[in-house]
Amino acid sequence: MKHIIKKLLREGLMFTSELNEDAFNVIETELLEDYPNSFSIDEFKKLNSFASRVRYCEEHLKRISSGSSRIVYKIDDEKVLKLAKNKKGLAQNEIEIEYSQYQDINNITARVFDIDANNLWIEMELARRLKTSDFLKITGFEWKDYVAAIHNHGEDAHAKGRNDKKQYIDVDPGIVEAMWEDDFFDAMFDYLGHFKIPVGDLKRTSSYGVVKRDGKDTVVMIDYGLTSDVYKSYYN
């Protein structure tokens, strides 16, 4: 919302006086002060080790999740800070920074607002935790059917050779056909096939969240930095 307000303010002041431009700068500064008062982004950027950055965030921000490569902290009601805590985290931040710029998948990925040039951290759209009941209500499809469909599509998309034995999960073909007619599922299937994503992550609700898009609840991926290449380099 603050980004929309800033855009409207800029448009309203674009052709007005220098005084109004100064007023905009003051308002913009206030809107950018999303972090708690105790948190100094300038001080944070000066820290030169994974451990020191983690300590600083632990002191000043609320941790909302953590994995083997990154920690996620809440900035405000709109954004989170995804902080790399090792080289795996850097690699995943780099992927999410890159993929967030692709227009063909921006409707299925959480938005990135700000980044570190060295992939140390990214500011991402805050999403509500996805529950299977949310998934059904928002998409019209059962989570178990989606898991089966995305698994089976992954078996086809990632087959290494003609002799590979594919292991499919039973699912009604009519349901899968209906999914292909839906923009979200069509984009997810295309994403899996073209971006070489390990299908395992896509079968976990923790990889997704719920955000507002055009005033409606929308399912998006909030953890999409683990590609096959990253997995082979750091996890295999």
Phi and psi in degrees as GROMACS dihedral restraints (atoms count N, CA, C in turn):
[ dihedral_restraints ]
;  ai    aj    ak    al  type     phi  dphi    fc
    3     4     5     6     1   -64.3    20    10
    4     5     6     7     1   -32.4    20    10
    6     7     8     9     1   -68.0    20    10
    7     8     9    10     1   -35.9    20    10
    9    10    11    12     1   -67.4    20    10
   10    11    12    13     1   -43.0    20    10
   12    13    14    15     1   -60.2    20    10
   13    14    15    16     1   -44.1    20    10
   15    16    17    18     1   -60.7    20    10
   16    17    18    19     1   -40.7    20    10
   18    19    20    21     1   -63.3    20    10
   19    20    21    22     1   -44.6    20    10
   21    22    23    24     1   -65.7    20    10
   22    23    24    25     1   -39.7    20    10
   24    25    26    27     1   -62.4    20    10
   25    26    27    28     1   -44.5    20    10
   27    28    29    30     1   -60.4    20    10
   28    29    30    31     1   -44.5    20    10
   30    31    32    33     1   -64.2    20    10
   31    32    33    34     1   -37.7    20    10
   33    34    35    36     1   -71.7    20    10
   34    35    36    37     1   -25.4    20    10
   36    37    38    39     1  -105.2    20    10
   37    38    39    40     1     0.3    20    10
   39    40    41    42     1   -56.7    20    10
   40    41    42    43     1   -43.0    20    10
   42    43    44    45     1  -111.6    20    10
   43    44    45    46     1    27.5    20    10
   45    46    47    48     1  -106.0    20    10
   46    47    48    49     1  -166.2    20    10
   48    49    50    51     1   -76.0    20    10
   49    50    51    52     1   167.8    20    10
   51    52    53    54     1   -62.9    20    10
   52    53    54    55     1   -32.7    20    10
   54    55    56    57     1   -60.6    20    10
   55    56    57    58     1   -43.6    20    10
   57    58    59    60     1   -66.1    20    10
   58    59    60    61     1   -35.8    20    10
   60    61    62    63     1   -62.6    20    10
   61    62    63    64     1   -40.1    20    10
   63    64    65    66     1   -62.8    20    10
   64    65    66    67     1   -39.7    20    10
   66    67    68    69     1   -63.2    20    10
   67    68    69    70     1   -40.6    20    10
   69    70    71    72     1   -60.6    20    10
   70    71    72    73     1   -42.5    20    10
   72    73    74    75     1   -61.6    20    10
   73    74    75    76     1   -37.9    20    10
   75    76    77    78     1   -65.6    20    10
   76    77    78    79     1   -45.8    20    10
   78    79    80    81     1   -64.0    20    10
   79    80    81    82     1   -41.7    20    10
   81    82    83    84     1   -61.4    20    10
   82    83    84    85     1   -41.5    20    10
   84    85    86    87     1   -59.6    20    10
   85    86    87    88     1   -42.5    20    10
   87    88    89    90     1   -63.6    20    10
   88    89    90    91     1   -39.7    20    10
   90    91    92    93     1   -68.9    20    10
   91    92    93    94     1   -28.5    20    10
   93    94    95    96     1   -79.6    20    10
   94    95    96    97     1   -13.3    20    10
   96    97    98    99     1   -82.2    20    10
   97    98    99   100     1    68.4    20    10
   99   100   101   102     1   -87.1    20    10
  100   101   102   103     1   -27.4    20    10
  102   103   104   105     1   -72.6    20    10
  103   104   105   106     1   156.6    20    10
  105   106   107   108     1   -56.2    20    10
  106   107   108   109     1   153.5    20    10
  108   109   110   111     1   -58.9    20    10
  109   110   111   112     1   -28.0    20    10
  111   112   113   114     1   -76.1    20    10
  112   113   114   115     1   -13.7    20    10
  114   115   116   117     1   -94.2    20    10
  115   116   117   118     1   123.1    20    10
  117   118   119   120     1  -108.5    20    10
  118   119   120   121     1   113.0    20    10
  120   121   122   123     1   -63.8    20    10
  121   122   123   124     1   -32.9    20    10
  123   124   125   126     1   -66.3    20    10
  124   125   126   127     1   -43.3    20    10
  126   127   128   129     1   -65.8    20    10
  127   128   129   130     1   -40.7    20    10
  129   130   131   132     1   -59.4    20    10
  130   131   132   133     1   -42.2    20    10
  132   133   134   135     1   -68.0    20    10
  133   134   135   136     1   -20.3    20    10
  135   136   137   138     1   -81.2    20    10
  136   137   138   139     1   -16.3    20    10
  138   139   140   141     1   -68.1    20    10
  139   140   141   142     1   136.5    20    10
  141   142   143   144     1  -117.7    20    10
  142   143   144   145     1    21.2    20    10
  144   145   146   147     1  -144.2    20    10
  145   146   147   148     1   154.5    20    10
  147   148   149   150     1   -57.1    20    10
  148   149   150   151     1   -46.0    20    10
  150   151   152   153     1   -63.0    20    10
  151   152   153   154     1   -41.5    20    10
  153   154   155   156     1   -68.6    20    10
  154   155   156   157     1   -36.0    20    10
  156   157   158   159     1   -68.0    20    10
  157   158   159   160     1   -40.9    20    10
  159   160   161   162     1   -62.5    20    10
  160   161   162   163     1   -45.3    20    10
  162   163   164   165     1   -59.0    20    10
  163   164   165   166     1   -43.2    20    10
  165   166   167   168     1   -64.0    20    10
  166   167   168   169     1   -44.4    20    10
  168   169   170   171     1   -67.0    20    10
  169   170   171   172     1   -37.3    20    10
  171   172   173   174     1   -62.1    20    10
  172   173   174   175     1   -32.8    20    10
  174   175   176   177     1   -76.4    20    10
  175   176   177   178     1   -29.1    20    10
  177   178   179   180     1  -121.1    20    10
  178   179   180   181     1   -13.4    20    10
  180   181   182   183     1  -126.6    20    10
  181   182   183   184     1   161.7    20    10
  183   184   185   186     1   -91.2    20    10
  184   185   186   187     1   121.0    20    10
  186   187   188   189     1   -76.0    20    10
  187   188   189   190     1   131.9    20    10
  189   190   191   192     1  -116.0    20    10
  190   191   192   193     1   -17.0    20    10
  192   193   194   195     1  -164.9    20    10
  193   194   195   196     1   162.4    20    10
  195   196   197   198     1  -154.7    20    10
  196   197   198   199     1   142.5    20    10
  198   199   200   201     1  -130.9    20    10
  199   200   201   202     1  -165.2    20    10
  201   202   203   204     1   -74.6    20    10
  202   203   204   205     1   -15.8    20    10
  204   205   206   207     1  -122.1    20    10
  205   206   207   208     1   -25.6    20    10
  207   208   209   210     1  -143.8    20    10
  208   209   210   211     1   156.1    20    10
  210   211   212   213     1  -120.1    20    10
  211   212   213   214     1   139.8    20    10
  213   214   215   216     1  -111.2    20    10
  214   215   216   217     1   126.3    20    10
  216   217   218   219     1  -117.7    20    10
  217   218   219   220     1   145.7    20    10
  219   220   221   222     1   -82.5    20    10
  220   221   222   223     1   127.7    20    10
  222   223   224   225     1   -89.3    20    10
  223   224   225   226     1   -54.8    20    10
  225   226   227   228     1  -156.2    20    10
  226   227   228   229     1  -158.4    20    10
  228   229   230   231     1   -79.6    20    10
  229   230   231   232     1     0.8    20    10
  231   232   233   234     1  -121.3    20    10
  232   233   234   235     1   -23.0    20    10
  234   235   236   237     1  -137.6    20    10
  235   236   237   238     1   157.1    20    10
  237   238   239   240     1  -126.3    20    10
  238   239   240   241     1   159.7    20    10
  240   241   242   243     1  -108.9    20    10
  241   242   243   244     1   119.0    20    10
  243   244   245   246     1  -100.5    20    10
  244   245   246   247     1   109.8    20    10
  246   247   248   249     1  -105.6    20    10
  247   248   249   250     1   123.5    20    10
  249   250   251   252     1   -71.3    20    10
  250   251   252   253     1   138.3    20    10
  252   253   254   255     1  -117.4    20    10
  253   254   255   256     1     5.9    20    10
  255   256   257   258     1  -167.8    20    10
  256   257   258   259     1  -174.0    20    10
  258   259   260   261     1   -66.6    20    10
  259   260   261   262     1   -29.8    20    10
  261   262   263   264     1   -62.0    20    10
  262   263   264   265     1   -41.7    20    10
  264   265   266   267     1   -65.8    20    10
  265   266   267   268     1   -38.7    20    10
  267   268   269   270     1   -59.6    20    10
  268   269   270   271     1   -44.4    20    10
  270   271   272   273     1   -64.2    20    10
  271   272   273   274     1   -40.2    20    10
  273   274   275   276     1   -72.8    20    10
  274   275   276   277     1   -36.8    20    10
  276   277   278   279     1   -61.6    20    10
  277   278   279   280     1   -41.9    20    10
  279   280   281   282     1   -60.0    20    10
  280   281   282   283     1   -42.0    20    10
  282   283   284   285     1   -64.9    20    10
  283   284   285   286     1   -44.8    20    10
  285   286   287   288     1   -67.6    20    10
  286   287   288   289     1   -33.7    20    10
  288   289   290   291     1   -63.2    20    10
  289   290   291   292     1   -45.2    20    10
  291   292   293   294     1   -66.8    20    10
  292   293   294   295     1   -49.8    20    10
  294   295   296   297     1   -68.2    20    10
  295   296   297   298     1   -27.8    20    10
  297   298   299   300     1   -65.6    20    10
  298   299   300   301     1   -14.5    20    10
  300   301   302   303     1   -90.8    20    10
  301   302   303   304     1    -7.1    20    10
  303   304   305   306     1   -84.2    20    10
  304   305   306   307     1   116.7    20    10
  306   307   308   309     1   -64.0    20    10
  307   308   309   310     1   -29.5    20    10
  309   310   311   312     1   -74.4    20    10
  310   311   312   313     1   -11.5    20    10
  312   313   314   315     1  -124.7    20    10
  313   314   315   316     1     8.9    20    10
  315   316   317   318     1   -71.8    20    10
  316   317   318   319     1   -11.6    20    10
  318   319   320   321     1   -86.4    20    10
  319   320   321   322     1    -7.9    20    10
  321   322   323   324     1  -119.3    20    10
  322   323   324   325     1     6.6    20    10
  324   325   326   327     1  -124.8    20    10
  325   326   327   328     1   144.7    20    10
  327   328   329   330     1   -64.5    20    10
  328   329   330   331     1   141.8    20    10
  330   331   332   333     1   -77.0    20    10
  331   332   333   334     1   146.7    20    10
  333   334   335   336     1  -106.1    20    10
  334   335   336   337     1   127.2    20    10
  336   337   338   339     1   -99.9    20    10
  337   338   339   340     1   -36.6    20    10
  339   340   341   342     1  -149.8    20    10
  340   341   342   343     1   154.3    20    10
  342   343   344   345     1  -141.2    20    10
  343   344   345   346     1   161.8    20    10
  345   346   347   348     1   -97.1    20    10
  346   347   348   349     1   136.7    20    10
  348   349   350   351     1   -60.7    20    10
  349   350   351   352     1   -23.7    20    10
  351   352   353   354     1  -103.6    20    10
  352   353   354   355     1    15.4    20    10
  354   355   356   357     1    67.0    20    10
  355   356   357   358     1    20.1    20    10
  357   358   359   360     1   -69.4    20    10
  358   359   360   361     1   -33.2    20    10
  360   361   362   363     1  -155.8    20    10
  361   362   363   364     1   158.9    20    10
  363   364   365   366     1  -139.7    20    10
  364   365   366   367     1   148.6    20    10
  366   367   368   369     1   -99.5    20    10
  367   368   369   370     1   121.2    20    10
  369   370   371   372     1  -124.8    20    10
  370   371   372   373     1   156.6    20    10
  372   373   374   375     1   -57.0    20    10
  373   374   375   376     1   130.0    20    10
  375   376   377   378     1   -75.6    20    10
  376   377   378   379     1   132.0    20    10
  378   379   380   381     1  -124.5    20    10
  379   380   381   382     1   149.6    20    10
  381   382   383   384     1   -77.0    20    10
  382   383   384   385     1   144.0    20    10
  384   385   386   387     1   -58.5    20    10
  385   386   387   388     1   134.7    20    10
  387   388   389   390     1   -84.8    20    10
  388   389   390   391     1   129.6    20    10
  390   391   392   393     1  -110.1    20    10
  391   392   393   394     1   155.3    20    10
  393   394   395   396     1   -61.9    20    10
  394   395   396   397     1   -31.2    20    10
  396   397   398   399     1   -67.3    20    10
  397   398   399   400     1   -35.9    20    10
  399   400   401   402     1   -63.3    20    10
  400   401   402   403     1   -43.7    20    10
  402   403   404   405     1   -59.0    20    10
  403   404   405   406     1   -45.4    20    10
  405   406   407   408     1   -64.0    20    10
  406   407   408   409     1   -44.7    20    10
  408   409   410   411     1   -63.8    20    10
  409   410   411   412     1   -39.6    20    10
  411   412   413   414     1   -81.4    20    10
  412   413   414   415     1   -43.5    20    10
  414   415   416   417     1   -97.1    20    10
  415   416   417   418     1   -23.1    20    10
  417   418   419   420     1    86.9    20    10
  418   419   420   421     1     3.6    20    10
  420   421   422   423     1  -124.8    20    10
  421   422   423   424     1   148.5    20    10
  423   424   425   426     1   -71.0    20    10
  424   425   426   427     1   141.8    20    10
  426   427   428   429     1   -58.1    20    10
  427   428   429   430     1   -41.8    20    10
  429   430   431   432     1   -62.3    20    10
  430   431   432   433     1   -34.7    20    10
  432   433   434   435     1   -71.4    20    10
  433   434   435   436     1   -36.9    20    10
  435   436   437   438     1   -65.0    20    10
  436   437   438   439     1   -44.3    20    10
  438   439   440   441     1   -58.1    20    10
  439   440   441   442     1   -44.6    20    10
  441   442   443   444     1   -63.7    20    10
  442   443   444   445     1   -43.7    20    10
  444   445   446   447     1   -66.4    20    10
  445   446   447   448     1   -42.5    20    10
  447   448   449   450     1   -71.7    20    10
  448   449   450   451     1   -34.2    20    10
  450   451   452   453     1   -62.8    20    10
  451   452   453   454     1   -48.8    20    10
  453   454   455   456     1   -64.7    20    10
  454   455   456   457     1   -38.6    20    10
  456   457   458   459     1   -65.8    20    10
  457   458   459   460     1   -36.5    20    10
  459   460   461   462     1   -65.4    20    10
  460   461   462   463     1   -37.2    20    10
  462   463   464   465     1   -60.1    20    10
  463   464   465   466     1   -40.3    20    10
  465   466   467   468     1   -74.6    20    10
  466   467   468   469     1   -43.2    20    10
  468   469   470   471     1   -71.0    20    10
  469   470   471   472     1   -31.0    20    10
  471   472   473   474     1  -107.5    20    10
  472   473   474   475     1    14.5    20    10
  474   475   476   477     1   -60.7    20    10
  475   476   477   478     1   131.9    20    10
  477   478   479   480     1   -84.7    20    10
  478   479   480   481     1   -20.5    20    10
  480   481   482   483     1  -171.6    20    10
  481   482   483   484     1   169.8    20    10
  483   484   485   486     1   -64.7    20    10
  484   485   486   487     1   -24.3    20    10
  486   487   488   489     1   -90.3    20    10
  487   488   489   490     1    -0.9    20    10
  489   490   491   492     1   -62.7    20    10
  490   491   492   493     1   137.5    20    10
  492   493   494   495     1   -90.8    20    10
  493   494   495   496     1   112.2    20    10
  495   496   497   498     1   -84.9    20    10
  496   497   498   499     1   140.7    20    10
  498   499   500   501     1  -115.1    20    10
  499   500   501   502     1   102.1    20    10
  501   502   503   504     1   -92.4    20    10
  502   503   504   505     1   155.7    20    10
  504   505   506   507     1  -105.0    20    10
  505   506   507   508     1   134.7    20    10
  507   508   509   510     1   -63.5    20    10
  508   509   510   511     1   131.8    20    10
  510   511   512   513     1  -156.5    20    10
  511   512   513   514     1   146.7    20    10
  513   514   515   516     1   -62.6    20    10
  514   515   516   517     1   120.7    20    10
  516   517   518   519     1   -57.5    20    10
  517   518   519   520     1   -31.9    20    10
  519   520   521   522     1   -64.9    20    10
  520   521   522   523     1   -35.4    20    10
  522   523   524   525     1   -67.4    20    10
  523   524   525   526     1   -43.1    20    10
  525   526   527   528     1   -64.1    20    10
  526   527   528   529     1   -41.4    20    10
  528   529   530   531     1   -60.9    20    10
  529   530   531   532     1   -40.2    20    10
  531   532   533   534     1   -66.0    20    10
  532   533   534   535     1   -35.3    20    10
  534   535   536   537     1   -62.4    20    10
  535   536   537   538     1   -40.0    20    10
  537   538   539   540     1   -63.2    20    10
  538   539   540   541     1   -21.6    20    10
  540   541   542   543     1   -85.3    20    10
  541   542   543   544     1    -6.6    20    10
  543   544   545   546     1   -98.5    20    10
  544   545   546   547     1   136.1    20    10
  546   547   548   549     1   -60.0    20    10
  547   548   549   550     1   -41.8    20    10
  549   550   551   552     1   -63.5    20    10
  550   551   552   553     1   -51.3    20    10
  552   553   554   555     1   -68.3    20    10
  553   554   555   556     1   -39.6    20    10
  555   556   557   558     1   -59.1    20    10
  556   557   558   559     1   -42.2    20    10
  558   559   560   561     1   -67.1    20    10
  559   560   561   562     1   -38.1    20    10
  561   562   563   564     1   -66.3    20    10
  562   563   564   565     1   -43.9    20    10
  564   565   566   567     1   -63.4    20    10
  565   566   567   568     1   -41.3    20    10
  567   568   569   570     1   -65.8    20    10
  568   569   570   571     1   -41.1    20    10
  570   571   572   573     1   -60.5    20    10
  571   572   573   574     1   -45.9    20    10
  573   574   575   576     1   -61.3    20    10
  574   575   576   577     1   -41.7    20    10
  576   577   578   579     1   -73.7    20    10
  577   578   579   580     1   -36.3    20    10
  579   580   581   582     1   -95.4    20    10
  580   581   582   583     1   -23.3    20    10
  582   583   584   585     1  -106.7    20    10
  583   584   585   586     1     6.7    20    10
  585   586   587   588     1    54.4    20    10
  586   587   588   589     1    57.5    20    10
  588   589   590   591     1   -97.4    20    10
  589   590   591   592     1   131.6    20    10
  591   592   593   594     1   -59.9    20    10
  592   593   594   595     1   126.6    20    10
  594   595   596   597     1   -67.9    20    10
  595   596   597   598     1   -22.8    20    10
  597   598   599   600     1   -56.2    20    10
  598   599   600   601     1   -43.6    20    10
  600   601   602   603     1   -64.3    20    10
  601   602   603   604     1   -32.1    20    10
  603   604   605   606     1   -76.5    20    10
  604   605   606   607     1    -7.7    20    10
  606   607   608   609     1  -100.1    20    10
  607   608   609   610     1     9.5    20    10
  609   610   611   612     1  -113.5    20    10
  610   611   612   613     1   131.0    20    10
  612   613   614   615     1   -62.1    20    10
  613   614   615   616     1   -26.2    20    10
  615   616   617   618     1   -66.4    20    10
  616   617   618   619     1   -14.4    20    10
  618   619   620   621     1   -82.4    20    10
  619   620   621   622     1    -6.0    20    10
  621   622   623   624     1  -124.5    20    10
  622   623   624   625     1   164.0    20    10
  624   625   626   627     1  -150.8    20    10
  625   626   627   628     1   176.6    20    10
  627   628   629   630     1  -117.0    20    10
  628   629   630   631     1   127.8    20    10
  630   631   632   633     1  -129.5    20    10
  631   632   633   634     1   168.4    20    10
  633   634   635   636     1   -95.0    20    10
  634   635   636   637     1   125.3    20    10
  636   637   638   639     1  -129.8    20    10
  637   638   639   640     1   121.4    20    10
  639   640   641   642     1    54.2    20    10
  640   641   642   643     1    37.0    20    10
  642   643   644   645     1    79.8    20    10
  643   644   645   646     1     3.1    20    10
  645   646   647   648     1  -118.3    20    10
  646   647   648   649     1   146.1    20    10
  648   649   650   651     1   -62.8    20    10
  649   650   651   652     1   132.4    20    10
  651   652   653   654     1  -136.8    20    10
  652   653   654   655     1   137.7    20    10
  654   655   656   657     1   -85.3    20    10
  655   656   657   658     1   129.7    20    10
  657   658   659   660     1  -137.0    20    10
  658   659   660   661     1   159.0    20    10
  660   661   662   663     1   -80.3    20    10
  661   662   663   664     1   132.2    20    10
  663   664   665   666     1  -109.2    20    10
  664   665   666   667     1   -10.4    20    10
  666   667   668   669     1  -135.0    20    10
  667   668   669   670     1    91.3    20    10
  669   670   671   672     1  -129.7    20    10
  670   671   672   673     1    29.0    20    10
  672   673   674   675     1   -93.1    20    10
  673   674   675   676     1    -5.9    20    10
  675   676   677   678     1   -96.2    20    10
  676   677   678   679     1    93.8    20    10
  678   679   680   681     1   -90.3    20    10
  679   680   681   682     1   172.3    20    10
  681   682   683   684     1   -61.0    20    10
  682   683   684   685     1   -38.3    20    10
  684   685   686   687     1   -65.7    20    10
  685   686   687   688     1   -43.0    20    10
  687   688   689   690     1   -64.1    20    10
  688   689   690   691     1   -41.3    20    10
  690   691   692   693     1   -60.7    20    10
  691   692   693   694     1   -47.2    20    10
  693   694   695   696     1   -63.9    20    10
  694   695   696   697     1   -35.4    20    10
  696   697   698   699     1   -76.6    20    10
  697   698   699   700     1   -33.7    20    10
  699   700   701   702     1  -123.2    20    10
  700   701   702   703     1   -17.4    20    10
  702   703   704   705     1  -118.3    20    10
  703   704   705   706     1   -20.2    20    10
